Every structure is written in structure tokens, then in C-alpha cells.
Amino acid sequence: MRSAQQDTGTDTGIMAFRMGLVGRGIRLSRTPAMHEAEADAQGLKCRYDLLDTEAGTDGSLAEILDRAENAGYAGLNVTYPYKQDVIAHLHQLSDAAKRIGAVNTVVFRDGRRFGHNTDFWGFSESLRRGLSNANLDSVLLIGAGGAGAALGHALADLGVTRLMIADTRTEVAQALALGVGPVATAVSNLAEAASACDGIVNATPVGMAKLPGTPIDAKLLSERHWVADIVYFPLETAFLKAARATGCRTLSGEGMAVFQAVRAFELFTGRPADPDRMRQTFRHLGEA
């Protein structure tokens, strides 16, 4: 099997890469444009495909991975609902992916599949840059799926001393709390948790264009809260809009989307990406 580097434009001497995103309902993703524009800026060729199982991509997750690897892809990004299911089809996990139990980036190399989690670093970097000096004493994390797992571990590493995790699937919240460690507990009463926390993070799809609403009752927000959302379409979710109206400091899903792509680009190509350049592409798409 040829590697992605061997599937290059040898006639032009320009190294070419093919990547993709596998997920459900991802037609509006800005990830392809960020990768393709960054590659172009670095003098590379990049084709980034959307493998949307809700819109024409056939087969099981295993079959999609097989087709991509056989076609010479450098790798795939993975999003909802496959970040945990994909692990069964990989040969090796990075330390972060192993710890979190979720993968959002798969690299194909030398006939093996390597799983990484760039959401972990992406969210951490976004919070550090976008909400500097945020009070991390007590945080409520809503959502314990693949994205929530990455954010839970990221928040613990950032120094949160009390992490309350809520999910409609109680057993999933409990499992994540156990994995994160002693700072984390699963909670079911959102009103009590909101009254006791300094920050609230939405790691669910609630707020997306196709799933409107807020992850908790907006009346539970207080101006002392800081509020972060991982949803970026729309960029201003109903949750963030309500938080701003309440006087909260807010963090949109833009930073995590950009920084996870920055790290994934390097994993796919072996070259560092320019975060500011990728952010510009992200914002340009929003304006369009």
C-alpha cells in the first residue's frame, strides 16, 4: 500500500495530501476549507473530503476507514457520533486519546492506524487564550460523550478543583467522572450545579442549527458565570446569546474548532500550521 506522501503530484514536485472528516450531519463543517487553505499557503496540495454518513457516504465506519486508507489518505478527522466507536478499528492510541477514551484524528502510516485527540489541546488552548484568568474553582460540564470526555480531562489539567459532569445518560457521566479523577463528580440536578459553579461548558450538540435550544435553562445563568460552548454553527448559539445578555464572559466554539485543526494538520502533513491563518479562513467562511 502506498503512503499518502507517495500519492503526491510528482509531475509538479508539489507534495499532495488527501484527508477527510467522517461524521453525521457535517455538511456545514469549516474544517475542509481550513486545511486546504493552510496547505495552499505552505505550497502544498490538499484535498479534504466530507464523509457524511447522513448525506451519501455509504458503509459502516469500518468500511469507510478501509476505503480511505486504501485510497491513500493521510488520515481522517472523526466527529459525532464516531469518536469513541472508531477506537476499535485502530492499532495504536496517543497518550491523550488513551486517557480520554475518544479519538478525533486518525493518521494512516505504514499500514497502521494511529488515533489522536486534538480536541483536548484545542479546547485548552482556546480557553487559555479566549478566557484568560477565568475562575476555575468549580465548573459544570454538560455532555460526557466524545467531545465531553476531551473537555473533562482538559479542564482537570487546566486546574479545575471541582468538576461537575452532567449528561442525560447518567452512567456515561459517572464513567467520565471516574476517568477524570477525584476532582470530578457526576451530577443530575442542573439547578444545584449551576448555583455552585463558576463556569459552565456545553459539550453537547444542543444549539446547533439542526438542534436548536440551550443545554440548560438560561434562567440558571448568573453574571458571575463564564460560559463556553463547543458548537460553532451558529457561532452565537442561543446559550451564548443568553449568557451575554446576562453579563457572563463567553467563549464560542471558534477557538476549539481552529486549534484542533491546527494540531490535526501537523499530524497529517508533518508540518506546523499557522493558527492565525486558519482562524482567518474560519471567520471568512462565517462571513460568507
Beta strands, then each sheet from edge to edge (+ up, - down):
strand 1: 16-23
strand 2: 45-52
strand 3: 75-78
strand 4: 92-93
strand 5: 105-109
strand 6: 112-116
strand 7: 138-142
strand 8: 162-166
strand 9: 184-186
strand 10: 199-202
strand 11: 226-229
strand 12: 249-251
sheet 1: 2+ 1+ 3+ 5- 6+ 4+
sheet 2: 9+ 8+ 7+ 10+ 11+ 12+
end
